[in-house]
């Protein structure tokens, strides 16, 4: 669904493009392995950014930025992956229309508001649209003897002028009168299973060295400081 080219920001600032594509949806282990390969260890190098995307979802590529959250991208990719063919086509049409596409947050909400859009696949021009509205949806009752003379194209142009909408690569899409609801309000709403970003675990050798050091400290004998020698008490000479 989505592939993001995750790049080591620290290395980039040093003049090196060190990154790799992350295929989403992904797991925490996938992220840790990728970060390890591009040198993001959470110590010397902590920050990443995204220099490119690859996706087969129409309308998506141009709406994804370089500092998107990997966790949110994973949530979006999962929502898209779980859609059936019809809903995915409708999402693509709505995304091409360009409403509610300004951020990954908006796109997540778009997946949950597809009832706010109408999509007519295979409708490529005004004549197709007019015939679909009248013949298939029954917007007008045109007597059969007049159908050959009716201007379907002009009817559709008037409809679009009033209702809006846009022809896209494989159909016609427009937003209807259903209210768009913000179900996802931000990263605080992110389900736990999509919080996949994590730095690589420390290398075994480093962990072992730390364990050995801790053991050495724990086993070091505790020396008791020597008590000062007692000062011999002498009688005080009374000068009175």
N, C-alpha and C positions, 0 to 999 in steps of 0.2 A: 504494500500500500504506500508506504513512505520510507525513503532512505535519506538520512541526514549525514552530511560529511562533517564529522566532529573533529575540530582542530584544537591543538594545544596552543592556547593564547600566548603563554610565556615564550615558547619556542618561536612563534610567529613574530613576536616583538623583537626577538633576537635575529630575525632574518631567515628563519627556517619554517617551511610549510610542512608540518608534521601532523597528519590526520588520517582518518579512515572513515568509510561509510558504515553507519549503523543502521541495520535493517529493523524497522519497527512494524508491529509490536516486538518488544525485546524483553529480556529478563535482566535482573540485577547482575547475574553472572556474565551475561553478554556485555553489559556496560563496563564492568570491572576489567574484563579481558581486553576490550578495546582500549580503555584508558591506559592500561598497562603497556600495550603495544605502542601507543603514541606518546608515552612518557609522562602522563598526568598521574602523579603519585599521591597528591594531596598534601605534599610536604614542600618539595622544591617547586613543583608546578601544580597549581590548583584550578586555574580557570580554563574554560573552553569556550569556543564559539563555533557557529556552523557556517561554513563557507559555501555550501551548495546543497541542493536537494534533488532527488529523483523521485518521481511519483507517476503513477498511471491514472490518477484522479484528475479529471479536467477541472480547471478553475482553482486548483490548490497551489500550484508552484509559486505563482506571483504573490501569494498572500502569506508566505512564511518568511520570517526574518532570521537574522544571523544570531540573535541572542535569545532564541526561544528556549523554554524549559524542556529538557529531554523528558521529564516526567509528564508534562502536559502533552507533548507530541505523542508519547506512548499511549496516553488515554485517547487522544483523537484517532490514532491509527487503529486502536482496538474497536472503537465505536464504528469506524468505517468497515473494518473487517467483519463485524457482526451483522452488517446490513444485508438484506436480500438484494437481488439484482435491481428490482424496481426502485427501492428506496435509494440505492446508490446512484442510479441514473438521475433521480430527482434531486439528490444532494448536489451532484455535479452541475445540473442545470441551474440550481439556486446559487451555487458558488460562482458560476460564470456571470450570473445576473449582477453579482457584486454587492449584495446587501448582507450585512452581518458577517463580513469577512476580514475585518481590520486586524485581527489577532487570532492566536490559537484559541483563546477563550471564546471569541465570537464564533469560530468555526465549530467548537465543541457544542455551543448552544444551537448552532444551525442544524447539527445532526439530530437534535432533540425537538426541532420545530418544523419538520418537513410538512406538517399539516397546514402551514401558513402559505404554501405554494401550490400552484397548479402547473402541471407539466404535460404537454401534448406531444408525445414522440412522433417522429416522422412528418411533422408539419413544418414545411420548409419555406413557405411564402404566404402571402396574403390570400391567395386563391385557396390554397390548402387549408388555411385557418378558417376562412369563411365556410367552406364545405364541412369542416369538422364541427364547427359551432352549430350549423343548421342541420346537417344530415345526421350526425352522430349524437350531438347533445340536445338537439331539438329546440334551439333558441328561437327559431322562427318556423312557422308552418307555411311553407311555400307550395302552392298547388303544383301538382306534377306537370301540368301543361305549361307552367311558367318557369320551371326550373332551368330550362335551357337558355332563358333570357335573363335570368337573375344575375346581378353583378356581385358575385361572392367576394371578390377582391376588395371592392369599395366598402362592402359591409364590414369586412374584417379590419380595414384601415380605420373606420369609424370606431369600431370596438376597441382597438389598441389605443387610439387617441383618448378614449374615455377611461379605459381600465389599465393602460400601461402594459408592459411586457416586452419581451425581446426574443427574436429568433436566434437560436444558438446552432451549434454544428449538427444537431440531430433532433431538433424539435423547437417548440415554443414554450416559454416559461413566463409566469407572472406571479406576483404576490397577491393573495386574496385578502379578505377582510378579517381573517383569524388573527388575533393578537399574538405577537411574538413574545414568548416568556423567557426570562433569564433563569434557567434552571441551574446553571453552573456559574457561580459568582466569583470564582478565582481559586487560587491554589489551596486555600483552606478547605475547599470542597472536594479536593482530589482524593479519590478512593485509595486506600493504603496499598492495594495490589499494583497500583501504577506508579508508586514512588520507587522507581528502579535505579535512580542515580546513586552510585556509591563508589568511593575511591577503591582502588585495588587493595587487597589485604597485604600487609608487610611481607617481604620475602622471608622464606623459612630461615635463612641464615641470620637475618637481622633479628627475627623473633627468638632464635636460639641464643644469639649473643646477649640479648636483653635478659633472657631467662637465666643464662649462666652468671651474668653480672648480679642479678637479684639473688641468686643462690649464694654467690660469694659473699655478698653483704650479709645475708641471713646467717651464714655459718661462721662469720668472723667472730672470734672469741671476744667477749666483752671484758675488758680489763678494768679492775677496780682501782681507782686512784689510791696511792699510798697515803696513809694517814701521817700527818706531820709528827715529828718526834716530840714527845712530851718534854716540856721545859721543867727542869728540876726546881722545885720550890725551895727558896731559901728564906730564912727568917729575916725580917726587916729590922734594921737597926733603928732603935728609938732614940732620937737625939734630945728628947725632952729631959 
